[in-house]
Amino acid sequence: MITERIDFKKNSVEALKSPKLKKALVNFTDRSRAFRRKAVNEVSEWEELRSEARRIKEDVINNLDSYLLELEKSVIRMGGNVHWAKDAEEASSIVVDIARENNVRNVVKSKSMATEEIELNRHLISNGINTVETDLGEYIVQLCDDHPFHIIAPAIHKTKEDISKLFSEKFGVPEYEEPEKLTEIARKKLREKFLSADMGVSGVNFAVAESGTIAIVENEGNARLATTVPDIHVAIMGIEKIVPKFEQLSIFLSLLARSATGQKSSTYVSLITGPRREGESDGPRQFHLVFLDNGRSDIARSEETKESLYCIRCGACINICPVYRQVGGHSYGWVYSGPIGAVITPQLNDLEKTADLPFASSLCGACRDVCPVKIDFPHVLLSLRQKVVEQGRKKPDPAGFMEKIAFRVWSFVFSKPFYYNLTGKMMVFLQYFYQRDNELRGLPYPFSKWTKEKNFPAFSKKPFRERWKEKYHGKNRTLLK
């Protein structure tokens, strides 16, 4: 969990200084958006699927207690074990205890945001248990002692050259330029880990209440190996990940693949129902499912913000967000980034330490438009902003009083045409002292705060209203009607 206050502004300023990072962000998000757009356009009933998915998630969150009990019974009926964890510490302790009871020395993990959330790697390693991420992006991040940069692609902030140098330092191999060579090295190293693993740990994309089946979606095959080769499989599931009926699973699988990677279907979709049965050649002898609350129950009780739990972790909101596309994932200071990070992180952590995040948005609504379950991000963000202000947890801004005065003056001037025109003419005259290269620089406090990281264009000597009248008055006057 978060122990220090997240300074989103400071983190963002640092991120903006890196042209390499900017290029990586734009390339990845542009490509992801294009793939998603193409995949979505191929589905004529896309909006109907979104509406149905939202309806199902709303039903699940409104009846979460009964669905959790149904899922528990189904898992136990199929030979699995269920554990309830109220917070991150308890969830990690459960996994460590399972490992100790079974003399586990080596653990392989598939990609999971829930395990990142509870810092499971740190707990396992501190207890003498070798733990390795097997998703290629997560493996790279782990080798760097870094944190994921994106929900779907954890290592997009690393270039091919960065990875080549990393592998050379860690494994004593040459610095290859070909991505295929780098992938081959990682595959060889990870194959050894799979074969020696005593326990596999995974997340859960969806869990079907009626059958006790969990669905794991991936594109590399590492999750399938991690959940079938070791004798023990432990799955960590946020309690909101439930789907009531098996037949409803196809809706979410279709929405997730297209929204996350622009695929019609993910390369691997593993449906796991309990441990290995008699006569089966693969699969674990033990299956454990951990229900992770960690603040989710509190979110579910809030009418204003409970739809945060509808999220299926596709990353579409992140790829479309103009803020994330500029500053990247690490600026958000925790596991989740982008719009979903701005709404989830403050609710799963101390609001005082995360007060900046609800304000890390332009409220443009693009995230709401692409969300496959129609989460109303602007509404949730505004609710959280109100809570931050009411509780006085956002750090006092010395310019706050001056800003209030400035906006009141702005409101008065913009509502009175005479004063609006007069003010415009005055600004053209006053800007003479601050104009540099058609921009205003060196403005007095508090305006200097606004222009520190932003460009402020100079006022035109001939305002738009006058140019409009000159251009369209007379023969084109009908355009004004």
C-alpha positions as CSV (number, residue, x, y, z in Angstrom):
1,M,0.0,0.0,0.0
2,I,1.0,3.7,-0.4
3,T,3.1,4.9,2.5
4,E,4.1,8.4,1.2
5,R,2.0,11.1,-0.4
6,I,1.9,10.9,-4.2
7,D,3.0,14.2,-5.7
8,F,1.5,13.8,-9.2
9,K,2.6,17.3,-10.4
10,K,6.2,16.7,-9.5
11,N,6.2,13.2,-11.1
12,S,4.6,14.7,-14.2
13,V,7.1,17.5,-14.6
14,E,9.9,14.9,-14.4
15,A,8.2,12.7,-17.0
16,L,7.7,15.6,-19.4
17,K,11.5,16.1,-19.5
18,S,12.0,12.8,-21.3
19,P,11.6,12.9,-25.1
20,K,12.2,9.2,-25.3
21,L,9.3,8.5,-22.9
22,K,7.1,10.9,-24.9
23,K,7.8,9.0,-28.1
24,A,7.2,5.6,-26.5
25,L,3.9,6.8,-25.1
26,V,2.6,8.3,-28.3
27,N,3.7,5.3,-30.4
28,F,2.1,2.7,-28.1
29,T,-1.2,4.5,-27.4
30,D,-1.7,5.6,-31.0
31,R,-1.2,2.0,-32.2
32,S,-3.4,0.6,-29.5
33,R,-6.2,3.0,-30.3
34,A,-6.0,2.2,-34.0
35,F,-6.2,-1.6,-33.3
36,R,-9.1,-1.1,-30.9
37,R,-11.0,1.1,-33.4
38,K,-10.7,-1.5,-36.1
39,A,-11.8,-4.3,-33.9
40,V,-14.8,-2.5,-32.5
41,N,-16.0,-1.4,-35.9
42,E,-16.3,-5.0,-36.9
43,V,-18.9,-5.6,-34.2
44,S,-22.3,-4.2,-35.2
45,E,-23.8,-4.8,-31.7
46,W,-20.9,-3.3,-29.8
47,E,-23.1,-0.7,-27.9
48,E,-25.5,-3.5,-27.0
49,L,-22.7,-5.6,-25.6
50,R,-21.4,-2.6,-23.6
51,S,-24.9,-1.9,-22.1
52,E,-25.4,-5.6,-21.2
53,A,-21.9,-5.8,-19.6
54,R,-22.7,-2.7,-17.5
55,R,-26.0,-4.2,-16.4
56,I,-24.3,-7.4,-15.3
57,K,-21.6,-5.6,-13.4
58,E,-24.2,-3.4,-11.7
59,D,-26.1,-6.5,-10.6
60,V,-22.9,-8.1,-9.3
61,I,-21.8,-5.1,-7.2
62,N,-25.3,-4.6,-5.9
63,N,-25.5,-8.2,-4.8
64,L,-21.8,-8.8,-4.1
65,D,-22.2,-10.7,-0.9
66,S,-24.6,-13.3,-2.3
67,Y,-22.5,-13.9,-5.5
68,L,-19.3,-14.3,-3.4
69,L,-21.0,-17.0,-1.3
70,E,-22.3,-18.7,-4.4
71,L,-18.8,-18.6,-6.0
72,E,-17.2,-20.0,-2.8
73,K,-19.6,-22.9,-2.7
74,S,-19.0,-23.7,-6.4
75,V,-15.2,-23.6,-6.0
76,I,-15.3,-25.9,-2.9
77,R,-17.7,-28.3,-4.7
78,M,-15.2,-28.6,-7.5
79,G,-12.4,-29.5,-5.1
80,G,-10.8,-26.1,-4.6
81,N,-10.1,-24.0,-1.5
82,V,-11.3,-20.5,-0.9
83,H,-9.6,-17.9,1.4
84,W,-11.0,-14.5,2.4
85,A,-8.6,-11.6,2.7
86,K,-9.8,-8.3,4.1
87,D,-6.6,-6.4,3.1
88,A,-3.3,-6.6,1.2
89,E,-1.3,-7.8,4.3
90,E,-3.8,-10.7,4.9
91,A,-3.9,-11.7,1.3
92,S,-0.1,-11.9,1.1
93,S,0.1,-13.8,4.4
94,I,-2.4,-16.4,3.1
95,V,-0.2,-17.1,0.0
96,V,3.0,-17.3,2.1
97,D,1.3,-19.7,4.5
98,I,0.2,-22.0,1.6
99,A,3.8,-22.0,0.4
100,R,5.2,-22.8,3.8
101,E,2.7,-25.6,4.4
102,N,3.8,-27.2,1.2
103,N,7.5,-26.6,1.5
104,V,7.5,-24.4,-1.6
105,R,10.8,-22.9,-2.7
106,N,10.1,-21.7,-6.2
107,V,7.1,-19.7,-7.4
108,V,6.3,-18.6,-10.9
109,K,3.7,-15.8,-11.4
110,S,1.6,-14.8,-14.4
111,K,0.7,-11.1,-14.9
112,S,-1.7,-9.9,-12.2
113,M,-2.5,-6.3,-11.1
114,A,-4.0,-7.7,-7.9
115,T,-0.7,-9.3,-6.9
116,E,1.0,-6.0,-7.7
117,E,-1.5,-4.2,-5.5
118,I,-0.7,-6.4,-2.5
119,E,3.1,-6.4,-3.2
120,L,3.1,-10.2,-3.2
121,N,6.5,-10.6,-4.7
122,R,8.1,-8.7,-1.8
123,H,6.3,-10.8,0.8
124,L,7.3,-14.1,-0.9
125,I,10.9,-13.1,-1.5
126,S,11.3,-11.8,2.1
127,N,10.2,-15.2,3.3
128,G,13.0,-17.0,1.3
129,I,10.8,-18.1,-1.6
130,N,12.2,-17.5,-5.1
131,T,9.6,-15.7,-7.1
132,V,9.7,-14.9,-10.8
133,E,7.4,-13.0,-13.1
134,T,6.8,-14.9,-16.3
135,D,5.0,-12.3,-18.5
136,L,7.8,-10.9,-20.6
137,G,7.0,-7.3,-19.8
138,E,6.6,-8.0,-16.0
139,Y,9.8,-10.1,-16.2
140,I,11.7,-7.1,-17.6
141,V,10.2,-4.8,-15.0
142,Q,11.2,-7.2,-12.2
143,L,14.8,-7.5,-13.5
144,C,15.0,-3.7,-13.4
145,D,13.5,-3.6,-9.8
146,D,10.9,-1.3,-11.4
147,H,7.1,-1.0,-11.5
148,P,4.6,-1.6,-14.3
149,F,4.1,1.4,-16.6
150,H,0.8,0.2,-18.1
151,I,-2.0,-2.3,-17.2
152,I,-1.6,-4.2,-20.4
153,A,2.0,-3.5,-21.4
154,P,4.1,-3.1,-18.2
155,A,7.4,-2.2,-20.0
156,I,6.5,0.2,-22.7
157,H,8.8,2.8,-21.1
158,K,11.8,0.5,-21.9
159,T,13.3,0.7,-25.4
160,K,14.8,-2.3,-27.2
161,E,18.2,-1.0,-26.4
162,D,17.4,-0.7,-22.7
163,I,16.3,-4.3,-22.6
164,S,19.3,-5.5,-24.6
165,K,21.6,-3.8,-22.1
166,L,19.6,-5.2,-19.2
167,F,19.8,-8.8,-20.4
168,S,23.5,-8.4,-21.1
169,E,24.1,-7.2,-17.5
170,K,21.9,-9.8,-15.9
171,F,22.7,-12.9,-18.0
172,G,26.2,-12.1,-19.5
173,V,25.0,-12.3,-23.1
174,P,25.9,-10.0,-26.0
175,E,23.8,-6.9,-26.5
176,Y,21.6,-8.1,-29.4
177,E,19.7,-5.7,-31.6
178,E,17.1,-8.2,-32.8
179,P,13.9,-8.4,-30.6
180,E,13.7,-12.1,-31.6
181,K,17.0,-12.8,-29.9
182,L,16.0,-11.0,-26.8
183,T,12.7,-12.9,-26.6
184,E,14.7,-16.2,-27.1
185,I,16.9,-15.4,-24.2
186,A,13.9,-14.6,-21.9
187,R,12.1,-17.8,-23.1
188,K,15.1,-20.0,-22.3
189,K,15.5,-18.5,-18.8
190,L,11.8,-18.7,-18.0
191,R,11.5,-22.3,-19.2
192,E,13.9,-23.3,-16.5
193,K,11.8,-21.5,-13.9
194,F,8.6,-23.2,-15.0
195,L,10.1,-26.7,-14.8
196,S,11.5,-26.1,-11.2
197,A,8.4,-24.3,-9.8
198,D,6.6,-25.8,-6.9
199,M,3.7,-23.2,-7.0
200,G,2.1,-21.0,-9.6
201,V,0.4,-17.7,-8.8
202,S,-2.1,-16.0,-11.1
203,G,-4.6,-13.2,-11.1
204,V,-8.2,-13.7,-12.3
205,N,-9.9,-11.8,-15.1
206,F,-13.3,-13.3,-14.4
207,A,-14.8,-15.8,-12.0
208,V,-18.1,-17.5,-12.8
209,A,-20.3,-17.8,-9.7
210,E,-22.5,-20.7,-10.8
211,S,-19.6,-23.0,-11.8
212,G,-16.6,-21.9,-9.8
213,T,-14.6,-21.4,-13.0
214,I,-12.0,-18.7,-13.3
215,A,-11.0,-17.2,-16.6
216,I,-7.4,-16.0,-17.3
217,V,-6.8,-14.0,-20.5
218,E,-3.3,-13.7,-22.0
219,N,-1.2,-13.6,-25.2
220,E,2.0,-15.4,-24.3
221,G,1.1,-18.7,-22.9
222,N,3.0,-18.1,-19.6
223,A,-0.2,-18.0,-17.5
224,R,-1.2,-21.4,-18.8
225,L,2.2,-22.9,-17.9
226,A,2.1,-21.2,-14.5
227,T,-1.3,-22.7,-13.7
228,T,-0.8,-26.2,-15.0
229,V,2.9,-27.2,-14.5
230,P,3.3,-26.6,-10.7
231,D,1.5,-28.8,-8.2
232,I,-0.1,-25.8,-6.5
233,H,-2.1,-23.0,-8.2
234,V,-3.0,-19.9,-6.1
235,A,-5.3,-17.4,-7.8
236,I,-5.7,-13.9,-6.4
237,M,-9.1,-12.3,-7.2
238,G,-10.5,-8.8,-6.5
239,I,-13.9,-9.6,-5.2
240,E,-15.5,-7.5,-8.0
241,K,-14.4,-9.9,-10.7
242,I,-17.5,-12.1,-10.6
243,V,-19.7,-13.0,-13.6
244,P,-23.0,-14.7,-12.4
245,K,-23.6,-17.2,-15.3
246,F,-21.1,-19.1,-17.5
247,E,-23.1,-18.0,-20.6
248,Q,-22.3,-14.3,-19.8
249,L,-18.6,-14.9,-19.9
250,S,-18.5,-14.6,-23.7
251,I,-19.7,-11.0,-23.5
252,F,-16.8,-9.9,-21.3
253,L,-14.2,-11.9,-23.2
254,S,-15.3,-10.2,-26.5
255,L,-15.2,-6.7,-24.9
256,L,-11.9,-7.2,-23.1
257,A,-9.9,-8.5,-26.1
258,R,-11.1,-5.8,-28.4
259,S,-10.7,-3.0,-25.9
260,A,-7.3,-4.1,-24.6
261,T,-5.3,-5.2,-27.6
262,G,-7.7,-4.8,-30.6
263,Q,-8.0,-8.6,-31.0
264,K,-11.1,-10.5,-31.8
265,S,-10.0,-12.9,-29.1
266,S,-6.9,-13.2,-26.9
267,T,-4.4,-15.8,-27.9
268,Y,-5.0,-17.9,-24.8
269,V,-8.1,-18.0,-22.7
270,S,-7.7,-20.5,-19.8
271,L,-10.9,-21.7,-18.1
272,I,-9.9,-23.4,-14.8
273,T,-12.4,-25.2,-12.6
274,G,-10.8,-26.6,-9.5
275,P,-7.6,-28.8,-9.3
276,R,-6.6,-31.7,-11.5
277,R,-9.1,-34.6,-11.5
278,E,-8.4,-38.3,-11.6
279,G,-7.4,-39.4,-15.0
280,E,-6.2,-35.9,-16.1
281,S,-2.6,-35.6,-17.2
282,D,-1.9,-32.0,-16.2
283,G,-3.1,-29.3,-13.8
284,P,-2.3,-28.7,-10.1
285,R,-3.0,-31.0,-7.3
286,Q,-4.2,-28.1,-5.2
287,F,-6.2,-25.0,-6.3
288,H,-6.6,-22.0,-4.0
289,L,-8.7,-19.0,-4.7
290,V,-8.1,-15.9,-2.6
291,F,-10.9,-13.3,-2.4
292,L,-9.2,-9.9,-2.1
293,D,-11.3,-7.1,-0.5
294,N,-8.7,-4.4,0.3
295,G,-11.2,-1.6,0.4
296,R,-13.5,-2.8,-2.3
297,S,-16.4,-3.4,0.1
298,D,-16.3,0.3,1.0
299,I,-16.4,1.3,-2.6
300,A,-19.3,-1.0,-3.3
301,R,-21.3,0.8,-0.6
302,S,-20.9,4.2,-2.2
303,E,-23.6,5.2,-4.7
304,E,-21.3,7.9,-6.1
305,T,-18.3,5.8,-6.8
306,K,-19.2,2.1,-6.8
307,E,-19.1,1.9,-10.6
308,S,-15.3,2.1,-10.3
309,L,-15.6,-1.6,-9.5
310,Y,-17.2,-2.3,-13.0
311,C,-13.7,-2.0,-14.5
312,I,-12.4,-5.1,-16.4
313,R,-8.8,-3.8,-16.6
314,C,-8.6,-3.5,-20.4
315,G,-6.6,-0.2,-20.4
316,A,-8.7,1.5,-23.1
317,C,-9.2,4.5,-20.9
318,I,-5.5,4.8,-20.3
319,N,-4.6,4.7,-24.0
320,I,-7.2,7.5,-24.8
321,C,-6.4,9.7,-21.9
322,P,-4.6,13.0,-22.9
323,V,-3.0,13.2,-19.5
324,Y,-1.5,9.7,-19.4
325,R,-0.3,10.1,-23.0
326,Q,1.9,13.0,-21.8
327,V,3.1,11.8,-18.4
328,G,2.9,8.0,-18.4
329,G,2.2,5.5,-15.7
330,H,4.8,6.2,-13.1
331,S,3.5,9.7,-12.5
332,Y,0.4,8.2,-10.8
333,G,2.6,6.7,-8.1
334,W,1.0,3.3,-7.7
335,V,-0.1,0.1,-9.5
336,Y,-3.0,1.7,-11.5
337,S,-2.5,4.6,-13.8
338,G,-4.6,6.7,-16.2
339,P,-8.3,7.4,-15.5
340,I,-8.8,4.1,-13.7
341,G,-5.8,4.9,-11.5
342,A,-7.2,8.3,-10.7
343,V,-10.4,6.8,-9.4
344,I,-9.3,3.5,-7.9
345,T,-6.1,4.5,-6.2
346,P,-7.6,7.1,-3.8
347,Q,-10.4,4.7,-2.8
348,L,-8.0,1.8,-2.0
349,N,-5.5,4.0,-0.1
350,D,-5.4,6.9,2.3
351,L,-7.1,9.8,0.6
352,E,-4.6,12.2,2.2
353,K,-1.7,10.6,0.4
354,T,-3.6,10.3,-2.9
355,A,-5.4,13.6,-3.0
356,D,-3.7,14.8,-6.2
357,L,-5.0,11.9,-8.4
358,P,-8.7,12.9,-8.8
359,F,-7.4,16.2,-10.2
360,A,-5.1,14.4,-12.7
361,S,-7.7,14.6,-15.4
362,S,-9.0,17.1,-17.9
363,L,-12.6,15.7,-17.5
364,C,-12.8,15.5,-21.3
365,G,-14.9,12.3,-21.0
366,A,-12.9,10.3,-23.7
367,C,-12.3,7.6,-21.1
368,R,-16.1,7.2,-20.5
369,D,-16.7,7.0,-24.3
370,V,-14.3,4.1,-24.8
371,C,-14.9,2.2,-21.6
372,P,-16.4,-1.2,-22.5
373,V,-18.6,-1.2,-19.4
374,K,-19.5,2.5,-19.6
375,I,-17.9,3.8,-16.4
376,D,-18.8,7.4,-16.0
377,F,-15.2,8.5,-15.1
378,P,-15.9,12.3,-15.0
379,H,-18.8,11.8,-12.5
380,V,-16.7,9.6,-10.2
381,L,-13.7,12.0,-10.5
382,L,-15.9,15.0,-9.5
383,S,-17.3,13.0,-6.6
384,L,-13.8,12.3,-5.4
385,R,-12.7,15.8,-5.9
386,Q,-15.6,17.0,-3.8
387,K,-14.6,14.5,-1.0
388,V,-11.0,15.7,-1.1
389,V,-12.0,19.4,-0.8
390,E,-14.7,18.8,1.9
391,Q,-12.2,16.8,4.0
392,G,-9.5,19.4,3.5
393,R,-7.0,16.8,2.5
394,K,-5.7,18.5,-0.6
395,K,-2.6,20.5,0.3
396,P,-3.4,24.2,0.7
397,D,-2.5,26.2,-2.4
398,P,-1.2,29.7,-1.5
399,A,-2.6,30.9,-4.8
400,G,-6.1,29.6,-3.9
401,F,-7.5,32.9,-2.7
402,M,-6.2,34.8,-5.7
403,E,-7.5,32.3,-8.1
404,K,-11.0,32.6,-6.6
405,I,-10.9,36.3,-7.0
406,A,-9.6,35.9,-10.6
407,F,-12.4,33.6,-11.6
408,R,-15.0,35.8,-10.0
409,V,-13.7,38.7,-12.0
410,W,-13.6,36.5,-15.1
411,S,-17.2,35.4,-14.6
412,F,-18.4,39.0,-14.3
413,V,-16.5,40.2,-17.3
414,F,-17.6,37.4,-19.6
415,S,-21.2,37.9,-18.7
416,K,-21.1,41.6,-19.7
417,P,-20.4,42.3,-23.5
418,F,-19.3,45.9,-22.8
419,Y,-16.8,44.9,-20.1
420,Y,-15.7,41.9,-22.2
421,N,-14.8,44.1,-25.2
422,L,-13.1,46.8,-22.9
423,T,-11.0,44.1,-21.1
424,G,-9.9,42.7,-24.4
425,K,-8.6,46.0,-25.6
426,M,-6.9,46.7,-22.3
427,M,-5.1,43.3,-22.4
428,V,-3.8,44.1,-25.9
429,F,-2.2,47.2,-24.4
430,L,-1.0,45.6,-21.1
431,Q,0.6,42.5,-22.7
432,Y,3.2,44.8,-24.3
433,F,5.3,44.4,-21.1
434,Y,5.1,40.5,-21.1
435,Q,5.0,39.6,-24.8
436,R,7.9,37.4,-26.2
437,D,7.7,35.6,-29.5
438,N,3.9,35.9,-29.6
439,E,3.6,34.4,-26.1
440,L,3.1,36.0,-22.6
441,R,6.0,35.3,-20.3
442,G,7.0,36.5,-16.8
443,L,3.4,37.2,-15.7
444,P,3.0,38.2,-12.1
445,Y,1.9,35.8,-9.4
446,P,-0.4,33.8,-9.4
447,F,-0.6,33.8,-13.2
448,S,3.1,32.8,-13.2
449,K,2.1,29.4,-11.8
450,W,-0.1,28.8,-14.9
451,T,2.6,29.6,-17.4
452,K,5.4,27.8,-15.7
453,E,4.7,24.6,-17.7
454,K,2.2,25.9,-20.2
455,N,2.3,28.2,-23.2
456,F,0.1,31.3,-23.0
457,P,-0.5,32.8,-26.4
458,A,-0.5,36.6,-26.8
459,F,-3.8,38.4,-27.3
460,S,-4.5,39.3,-31.0
461,K,-4.7,43.0,-31.8
462,K,-7.8,42.3,-33.8
463,P,-10.1,40.0,-31.8
464,F,-12.1,37.1,-33.4
465,R,-15.4,39.0,-33.1
466,E,-14.2,41.8,-35.3
467,R,-12.7,39.4,-37.9
468,W,-15.9,37.4,-37.9
469,K,-17.9,40.5,-38.7
470,E,-15.6,41.6,-41.5
471,K,-15.6,38.2,-43.1
472,Y,-19.3,37.2,-42.8
473,H,-21.2,40.5,-42.7
474,G,-23.2,41.1,-45.8
475,K,-23.3,38.4,-48.5
476,N,-22.5,35.6,-46.1
477,R,-24.8,37.0,-43.3
478,T,-27.0,33.9,-43.6
479,L,-24.3,31.9,-41.8
480,L,-25.0,33.9,-38.6
481,K,-28.6,32.8,-38.6
